[in-house]
Amino acid sequence: MTLSSSFECWRVLNQPTNSWGLAWFLAAELCRRFYSSHGLVPWVIERGGLGYYGIEINHVRCGVHSGALEPLGRFTAGGNVENWRRGGPGDHGLNLMDECLRGAETAALVHAAVAYFELPPIPLTSHISCRHKRWGDSYVLCFEVAAYLAMQYEGRSLAIWNHPFRVNAKLNELDAKASMPEHLGGFLFVRDGREILLAGDGRVLDGSGSNLWLDYMMGQSVSALAQSIERRLAG
């Protein structure tokens, strides 16, 4: 099952107003478009628990984005969109949850969300030498796996983090490549006291040698890869 198919199921089976499924799906769509080419990344905001403050749009630290740069905005926990260059935190500038509840087509929701950030379709500066440009497809895949799991669990007993503040210490502990320049970061999945750390290039850092990116290139689907994370968390 693709992420889009999973989202369509989520719309039918869940109550969107009590969920962050819309936020995760829209963040994954933005990540797919802008991570590799523009160096923009959605991070779960590191305050108050998963999804409580939503998913922030940040700049990847790279050869182009080397200074202190402010976040561009966020998807709120309920799936609304904030462009912080136009407004500010808390303004809920674009209310997509209401549109979702009214039955707006998924393509229309994605278009409205992406357009609201007013991002240039072509990056103003080339990222051709940046690691996120060369290896971005693997990070996008990992984000889609995380979004798939977020929609499946709705926060019930599963936490997902990808903010550097939360994952870097774990990466330094478990990833032999943690010190490499422009490391892609990672995703931390926590359930019932068990943790799985996934590097942004697809390596599962549990000693198994598994790599979701390699599995994907051999034909595995996003849903199958997400289920492999579930099995590891189940022990």
C-alpha positions in Angstrom: 0.0 0.0 0.0 1.3 3.5 -0.9 1.2 6.4 1.5 -1.6 8.1 -0.5 -3.7 4.9 -0.3 -3.1 4.7 3.4 -4.3 8.3 3.7 -7.4 7.6 1.8 -8.2 4.8 4.2 -7.4 7.0 7.2 -9.9 9.6 5.9 -12.6 7.0 5.9 -11.8 5.0 9.1 -10.7 7.7 11.5 -12.0 10.9 13.0 -9.7 13.5 11.6 -10.4 16.1 14.2 -8.9 13.8 16.9 -5.8 12.9 14.9 -2.6 14.1 13.4 -2.9 11.9 10.3 -3.5 14.9 8.0 -0.4 16.7 9.4 1.8 13.7 8.8 0.5 13.1 5.3 0.9 16.8 4.3 4.4 16.9 5.8 5.4 13.8 3.8 4.1 15.4 0.6 6.1 18.5 1.3 9.2 16.4 2.2 8.9 14.5 -1.1 8.9 17.7 -3.1 11.4 19.9 -1.2 13.9 17.8 0.8 16.4 16.8 -1.9 16.2 19.9 -4.1 15.7 22.7 -1.6 17.1 21.2 1.6 13.8 21.6 3.6 12.8 19.1 6.2 9.8 18.5 8.4 10.7 17.9 12.1 8.3 16.8 14.8 8.4 19.7 17.2 10.4 18.8 20.3 8.1 20.0 23.0 5.2 18.5 24.8 5.0 15.1 23.1 4.5 13.8 19.6 2.3 15.9 17.4 1.1 18.2 20.2 2.7 21.2 18.6 2.7 19.7 15.1 5.5 19.3 12.5 7.8 22.2 11.8 9.4 23.0 8.4 13.1 23.6 8.8 16.3 24.0 6.8 18.7 21.0 6.5 22.2 22.0 7.7 24.3 21.7 4.6 26.8 23.7 2.5 24.1 26.1 1.4 22.2 26.3 4.7 25.2 26.9 7.0 24.0 29.6 9.3 21.2 30.0 11.8 18.0 29.9 9.9 14.5 30.3 11.3 11.8 27.6 10.7 9.4 28.5 7.8 6.2 27.3 9.5 4.4 24.2 10.6 1.6 21.8 10.2 -0.4 21.9 13.4 -1.3 18.7 15.1 -4.8 19.0 13.5 -3.4 19.5 10.0 -3.8 23.2 9.6 -0.9 25.2 8.0 1.1 28.1 9.3 3.5 30.2 7.1 5.6 32.0 9.7 7.0 34.4 7.1 3.4 35.6 6.5 2.0 35.1 10.0 3.3 33.4 13.2 3.0 30.4 15.5 -0.6 29.9 16.5 -2.3 31.8 13.7 -3.6 28.5 12.0 -3.4 30.5 8.8 -4.8 27.9 6.4 -7.5 25.7 7.9 -7.3 22.4 5.9 -8.9 20.3 8.6 -12.3 21.8 7.8 -11.7 21.2 4.1 -10.8 17.6 4.8 -14.0 17.1 6.8 -16.0 18.6 3.9 -14.6 16.0 1.6 -12.1 18.0 -0.4 -10.1 15.9 -2.8 -6.7 14.8 -1.5 -4.9 16.4 -4.4 -6.6 19.7 -3.6 -5.5 19.5 0.1 -1.9 18.8 -0.9 -1.8 21.7 -3.5 -3.3 24.2 -1.0 -0.8 23.2 1.7 2.3 23.3 -0.5 1.3 26.5 -2.1 0.6 28.2 1.2 4.3 28.1 2.1 5.1 30.2 -1.0 8.3 28.3 -1.8 10.1 28.8 -5.1 9.6 25.7 -7.3 13.3 25.9 -8.2 15.8 26.5 -5.4 17.5 29.9 -5.4 20.9 28.3 -4.8 21.9 24.9 -6.2 22.3 22.1 -3.6 24.1 19.8 -6.2 27.0 19.1 -3.8 24.9 18.6 -0.7 24.4 15.1 0.8 20.7 15.6 1.1 20.6 16.2 -2.7 22.5 13.0 -3.4 20.8 10.8 -0.9 17.5 12.6 -0.4 15.3 9.8 -1.8 16.2 7.5 1.1 15.3 10.2 3.7 12.0 10.8 1.9 11.3 7.1 2.0 12.0 6.9 5.8 9.7 9.9 6.3 6.9 8.1 4.4 7.4 5.0 6.5 7.1 7.2 9.6 4.0 8.9 8.3 2.4 5.6 7.4 2.9 4.4 11.0 1.7 7.7 12.4 -1.6 7.2 10.6 -1.9 3.6 11.6 -1.4 4.2 15.3 -2.8 7.7 15.8 -0.4 8.2 18.8 -1.7 5.2 20.6 1.4 3.7 22.2 3.7 4.8 19.4 5.9 7.9 19.4 7.9 9.0 16.4 10.7 11.6 16.5 13.1 13.0 13.9 14.2 16.3 15.4 18.0 16.3 15.8 17.6 17.3 19.5 15.8 14.0 20.1 17.7 11.6 17.8 21.3 12.9 17.7 22.4 11.4 21.0 21.0 8.0 19.9 22.8 8.3 16.6 26.1 9.1 18.3 25.6 6.0 20.4 24.5 3.5 17.7 25.6 4.8 14.3 29.2 4.3 13.2 28.6 7.0 10.5 27.2 9.6 12.9 30.3 11.9 12.6 30.2 12.0 8.8 29.6 15.5 7.3 26.0 16.4 6.6 24.6 13.2 8.2 21.0 12.7 7.2 19.8 12.3 10.7 17.3 9.7 11.7 13.9 8.6 13.1 13.3 7.2 16.6 10.3 4.9 17.0 9.3 4.2 20.6 6.6 1.8 21.7 6.0 0.1 25.0 9.5 0.8 26.2 11.1 -0.5 23.1 13.0 1.7 20.6 14.1 1.3 17.0 16.4 3.9 15.5 16.3 4.3 11.7 19.1 6.3 10.0 18.0 8.7 7.3 19.7 6.7 4.6 17.5 3.7 5.5 19.8 1.7 7.8 18.0 0.1 10.7 20.4 0.6 13.7 19.5 -2.5 15.7 22.5 -4.6 14.8 20.6 -6.6 12.1 22.3 -5.0 9.1 18.8 -4.3 7.6 18.4 -1.3 5.3 14.9 -0.1 4.3 16.2 1.7 1.3 17.8 -1.4 -0.1 14.6 -3.4 0.6 12.6 -0.7 -1.2 14.9 -0.8 -4.2 14.3 -4.6 -4.3 10.5 -4.0 -4.6 9.2 -3.7 -1.1 6.3 -1.3 -0.5 6.1 1.5 2.1 3.5 -0.4 4.0 5.7 -3.6 4.1 8.6 -1.5 5.3 6.5 0.1 8.0 5.3 -3.4 9.1 9.0 -4.4 9.4 9.4 -1.6 11.9 6.3 -2.8 13.8 7.7 -6.3 14.1 10.9 -5.1 15.5 9.1 -3.0 18.1 7.0 -6.0 19.0 10.2 -7.9 19.8 
